[in-house]
Amino acid sequence: MSDTTITNYQTLAEQIRQWGVELGFQQVGIADTDLTLAEQHLHHWLDQGMHGNMTYMSQHGLKRSRPEALVPGTLRIISVRMDYLPPNDQPERVLADTQRAFISRYALGRDYHKLMRNRLQKLAKKIEDSVGPFGYRAFVDSAPVLERALAEKAGLGWTGKHSNIVNRKAGSWFFLGELYTTLPLPIDQAESDHCGRCTDCIDICPTQAIVAPYQVDARRCISYLTIELDGPIPESLRPLMGNRIFGCDDCLMACPWNRFATPAQADEFLPRHGLDNATLCSLFAWDEETFLKRFEGSPIRRIGYERWLRNIAVALGNAHTTPAVIDALKSRREDHSALVREHISWALQQHGE
């Protein structure tokens, strides 16, 4: 490769970062394909069974940790991040009110997958217009990709003790996306770890799912229990879930670096249907048609109506006892789903019914 080519690729990398910002990404970085350490960490996590029933994490062989095996010819990964925290958000107030439903902030607006993938495609088109046809594939949490490990290598932040990526200037309220490419672009330097001796995320976890620094046991994580788990939620964990009905943000809320977090710039991520302040009883009253209609274009839709009711039943079981809570639970006592009925029965028992 000539010096001229190297200079051209350096210039192209700078242009890619600028184009990414123009397309609405808050940061763009470039990584190589060496995920040796991340692969070791993944296999250790899988060997301990901490992935629970997320069998897809152990599928696809080495494609997850070896980008060139997933997309032959891949030399570099362009990693992007996009802020999603709603402006003027007060998640602590919602968590403190047992009559209200807490939904992970990333899911309050429209589904991020399609939005970010479209923007990554536009980024690829800009690159193609500049250098001609090249090999690429865009991913947004849609394939066997170790996106957090790639983001770390690309300099977007470091892996915090809660296993999420943390950025010194932006905290960790952001989505990640990737563009696998055949272009030999210059790579960015990985960010060093700035967690220090802080253990705030570990200490605050409601279910103690962060079993060691940088190690999360998904089987105890509320995000896993409310989103990934398709059966009964373990009874021992139900009282610890509080009013969290879709995901959990406690570890992010506790992280000191999130004092630097900036609100989402994309209107698509703004809360819809009053989900940032909805009551458990009102959401529990939705029929399936309402659930499907309200959550069209939402990441919540993927859990399905049955799990939605299951999750809310647990939260109602943890709520302060009121006539409205009891009436809401009793109204679905004869639900056609055995899974929902079982969680309603447990919830009523919590209220002495």
MARTOR-72794 format. One record per residue (C-alpha): x, y, z. Coordinates in steps of 0.05 Angstrom, whole numbers, padded with zeros to 5 digits, always signed. Layout:
<rs>
XYZ...
</rs>
This chain:
<rs>
+00000+00000+00000+00030+00067-00021+00035+00129+00024-00017+00162-00021-00066+00106-00007-00054+00111+00067-00066+00186+00066-00130+00175+00026-00156+00125+00077-00140+00172+00134-00178+00227+00098-00235+00180+00084-00238+00160+00158-00244+00233+00177-00299+00242+00125-00336+00182+00152-00337+00211+00222-00364+00277+00195-00417+00243+00152-00438+00201+00212-00450+00264+00254-00488+00296+00197-00533+00234+00194-00549+00240+00268-00499+00195+00302-00465+00226+00362-00399+00191+00351-00365+00146+00300-00304+00102+00311-00266+00050+00272-00241-00018+00298-00204-00078+00271-00232-00148+00275-00189-00177+00332-00237-00196+00388-00194-00248+00421-00205-00223+00492-00280-00213+00482-00285-00283+00454-00253-00312+00516-00300-00272+00560-00360-00295+00520-00341-00369+00524-00330-00363+00599-00398-00330+00608-00432-00384+00565-00397-00441+00601-00425-00416+00667-00495-00415+00637-00505-00342+00652-00541-00332+00586-00602-00369+00612-00649-00388+00555-00616-00341+00505-00592-00399+00464-00577-00353+00405-00516-00329+00444-00484-00397+00437-00504-00408+00364-00468-00387+00300-00401-00417+00320-00347-00365+00320-00384-00315+00276-00403-00273+00336-00331-00260+00358-00297-00264+00290-00327-00211+00243-00292-00238+00182-00327-00305+00193-00395-00271+00193-00381-00226+00134-00322-00253+00092-00273-00200+00072-00287-00155+00132-00225-00115+00151-00255-00059+00194-00318-00044+00233-00346+00026+00234-00380+00032+00302-00431+00087+00317-00471+00109+00377-00536+00148+00383-00564+00180+00446-00634+00160+00468-00647+00189+00537-00712+00229+00536-00703+00303+00555-00726+00324+00625-00733+00251+00643-00747+00232+00716-00741+00157+00721-00728+00159+00796-00797+00189+00807-00830+00133+00768-00792+00079+00805-00813+00110+00872-00887+00107+00855-00910+00035+00860-00974+00050+00822-00936+00070+00760-00902+00027+00708-00827+00033+00696-00804+00019+00625-00731+00021+00605-00717+00089+00574-00693+00059+00509-00762+00030+00495-00805+00092+00508-00803+00114+00435-00799+00081+00368-00757+00020+00353-00685+00041+00343-00665-00017+00299-00696+00007+00234-00678+00080+00246-00605+00067+00258-00599+00015+00203-00627+00064+00152-00576+00116+00174-00520+00066+00169-00543+00049+00098-00540+00124+00082-00470+00127+00111-00449+00068+00067-00479+00104+00006-00438+00166+00021-00375+00123+00026-00393+00088-00039-00404+00155-00074-00334+00174-00052-00293+00111-00065-00337+00069-00110-00367+00001-00095-00341-00035-00033-00362-00092+00012-00404-00076+00073-00462-00098+00117-00500-00057+00169-00520-00086+00236-00561-00059+00294-00569-00113+00346-00594-00158+00290-00540-00211+00281-00486-00248+00319-00445-00185+00332-00406-00167+00395-00426-00095+00389-00402-00071+00457-00333-00102+00447-00328-00069+00379-00351-00002+00406-00297-00006+00459-00243-00021+00408-00269+00036+00364-00259+00085+00421-00332+00099+00436-00322+00084+00509-00301+00029+00557-00339-00031+00584-00366-00011+00653-00373-00059+00711-00447-00066+00691-00422-00091+00623-00450-00031+00584-00406+00018+00546-00391+00082+00583-00367+00146+00550-00332+00201+00590-00370+00256+00554-00437+00222+00544-00447+00169+00598-00481+00106+00572-00552+00124+00549-00540+00108+00476-00552+00055+00423-00497+00022+00382-00494+00002+00310-00441-00025+00262-00419-00023+00190-00375-00082+00172-00330-00061+00115-00275-00086+00069-00240-00019+00070-00172-00019+00106-00187+00044+00145-00141+00069+00201-00167+00046+00269-00182+00087+00330-00151+00076+00398-00192+00040+00451-00213+00080+00512-00182+00060+00578-00225+00039+00637-00247+00096+00682-00292+00059+00731-00237+00059+00784-00260+00033+00851-00332+00054+00839-00383-00002+00850-00448+00039+00847-00478-00003+00792-00463-00068+00828-00490-00042+00894-00556-00016+00866-00576-00076+00823-00644-00097+00851-00632-00171+00839-00556-00172+00848-00548-00194+00776-00479-00163+00770-00445-00221+00804-00375-00192+00795-00346-00131+00762-00358-00136+00687-00399-00199+00695-00475-00201+00692-00515-00264+00706-00573-00254+00657-00615-00305+00695-00622-00253+00751-00625-00190+00708-00693-00156+00706-00682-00139+00632-00675-00213+00618-00733-00233+00662-00782-00183+00631-00758-00187+00558-00721-00252+00542-00751-00302+00591-00813-00334+00560-00837-00375+00619-00853-00362+00693-00810-00311+00728-00776-00344+00789-00817-00329+00851-00756-00310+00891-00740-00253+00843-00810-00225+00834-00811-00182+00897-00744-00152+00876-00771-00128+00809-00814-00072+00838-00854-00037+00784-00805-00051+00727-00847-00083+00671-00799-00078+00612-00725-00075+00625-00686-00042+00681-00642+00020+00681-00618+00021+00753-00545+00008+00737-00545+00064+00685-00580+00112+00732-00528+00097+00786-00467+00109+00743-00433+00175+00760-00412+00184+00687-00484+00193+00666-00484+00262+00695-00453+00279+00628-00508+00245+00588-00543+00288+00535-00616+00282+00515-00636+00247+00451-00634+00289+00388-00679+00242+00348-00753+00256+00357-00766+00182+00344-00738+00166+00414-00786+00213+00451-00837+00177+00495-00901+00155+00461-00971+00142+00490-00951+00171+00558-00908+00110+00573-00860+00150+00615-00914+00163+00667-00967+00109+00656-01002+00072+00713-00998-00003+00720-01074-00009+00723-01085+00029+00658-01034-00013+00620-01062-00078+00650-01130-00059+00622-01106-00059+00549-01133-00115+00506-01088-00149+00456-01111-00106+00398-01093-00043+00437-01025-00073+00456-01009-00088+00383-01033-00021+00358-00999+00022+00410-00933-00015+00404-00930-00016+00328-00859+00005+00313-00838-00005+00385-00786-00053+00414-00837-00073+00467-00880-00109+00416-00830-00166+00409-00846-00194+00479-00918-00206+00460-00983-00193+00497-00977-00252+00545-00909-00232+00573-00933-00160+00576-00990-00181+00623-00944-00228+00662-00896-00171+00676-00950-00122+00697-00982-00175+00743-00916-00181+00780-00911-00105+00786-00982-00101+00812-00964-00154+00863-00908-00108+00887-00952-00045+00888-00982-00015+00950-01049-00047+00964-01107-00006+00937-01177-00023+00913-01156-00006+00842-01097-00054+00844-01139-00111+00872-01195-00098+00822-01146-00097+00764-01116-00164+00784-01184-00197+00796-01209-00172+00729-01160-00219+00694-01164-00277+00743-01195-00321+00689-01146-00301+00634-01140-00354+00581-01064-00357+00592-01041-00404+00647-00977-00363+00652-01015-00299+00664-01063-00332+00714-01005-00360+00754-00972-00291+00762-01039-00259+00779-01051-00311+00833-00982-00296+00862-00996-00221+00859-01062-00228+00895-01028-00269+00949-00980-00211+00961-01041-00169+00978-01072-00222+01023-01124-00243+00972
</rs>
